[in-house]
Amino acid sequence: MGEKIGVQIHRISMEWSRFEPKEGQFDMEAVKTYREIFSSMRSNNIEPMICLNHFPLPNWFVERGCWENIKAPYYYSRYAEFLAKNLGAPLKIKWWLTFNEPQVILAQSYAKGQWPPYKRINGFYDEAGTERIIKAASLILDAHRLSYRTIHRILDGEKSENKIMVGWASAPNVFYPQDPDSPLDKAAVNFHTALLTMFLDSAVGNADRDFIGLNYYGRSKIKFHVSLWPNMLRWLSREKPFAFQWEQSEQRKQGDRPKEFYPQALYDLIMKFKDSGAPIMITENGLDDAEDKFREEFIVIHLKAVHDAIRDGANIIGYQYWSLSDTWEPADGRFASFGLTEKVDGSHKIRQLRPSAVTYGQIIKTHKISKELLEKHKELLLTQEN
């Protein structure tokens, strides 16, 4: 189905525990399965992009302390070495992601405590929780760096016309003030942008990445509430004198659309990384739309934002709609209708293209968005002044 659309690169996330179910014991049957999958993709003119981790972790890794264990980067780079030797080298895989959304890993596992190892930060005064998440972030960064160097060490020696490209798929949120004239809201945006948008990607630097992968689904608006005389807020207290209120795109409606579409934020996000020195790939951008009613519009207006960023100097090397098929969303515990394809009559094996996939395929084939599509979806189009 991907070949029919014209997809050139397709991400596949690896299941670490499938390859290393017990510490140091690797499963070659899993390798055989993925060699067959990747060979099939190649026969259909689709280049694989391997993502080492899309959240799940082996039980043995969690039992050994997860991302608080100082040996975690070693365990992870050993896993990366196994995949590079057994999949990357034989198949000459060019594209690699060390992690998907490390910000989400830290938030779910060490801030909210909803994923293993189920630890959380209990308020702004929780020093131990804060130190724990900082340690985990540091070791995830080390795991990325060691994996990056391992993959290059193994694959750079392979005779290939294509340079090996290794990065990660980042999930930097895009923040805007709830009240553009409020100094407090603007201060909150600056704080959250530094911490949640720029920190991890800036910490990686360019020595250990070949491109910046950006996942984007929508913006967040922030209100900074402070209880100070004479503006006392009864729902705050001496122990909790301030609060940040987030408003996600799902909380804002635009007509019948399932959430707010705001392509300006994708443009703004790209431009934050424009001068980083590394090329940029949009590694996720998609819509949960079971009826396929708004997906075409979503794709068109966000591709227009990418086009405008390129026009304004951003070095963008690719865009990947998320995703080819419907997905399981671990944070929500449900299946979601992000796919360009859908099951036929409930079958798990037979799929057909959704109408939006045909439009997406036309854009890929012609390398442009037609005037008819721009006119059709002009309501929310991002238009930058030249």
Buried (B, 14 or more C-beta within 10 A) or exposed (E): BBBBBBBEBBBBBBBBBBBBBEEEEBBEEBBEEBBEEBEEBBEEEBBBBBBBBBBBBBEBBBEBBBBBBEEBBEBBBBBBBBBBBBBBBEBBBBBBBBBBBBBBBBBBBBBBBEBBBEBBBEEEEEEEBBEBBEBBBBBBBBBBBBBBBBBBEBBEEEEEEEEBBBBBBBBBBBBBBBEEEBEBBBEBBEBBBEEBBBEBBEEBEEEBBBBBBBBBBBBBBBBBBEBEEEEEEEEBEEEEEBBEEBBBBEEBEBEEBBBBBBBBBBBBBBBBBBEBEBBBBBBBBBBBBBEBBBBBBBBBBBBBBBBBBEEEEBBBEBBBBBBBBBBEEBEEEEEBBBBBBBBEEEEEEEBEBBEBBEBBBBBBEEEEBEEEBBEEBEEBBBEBEE
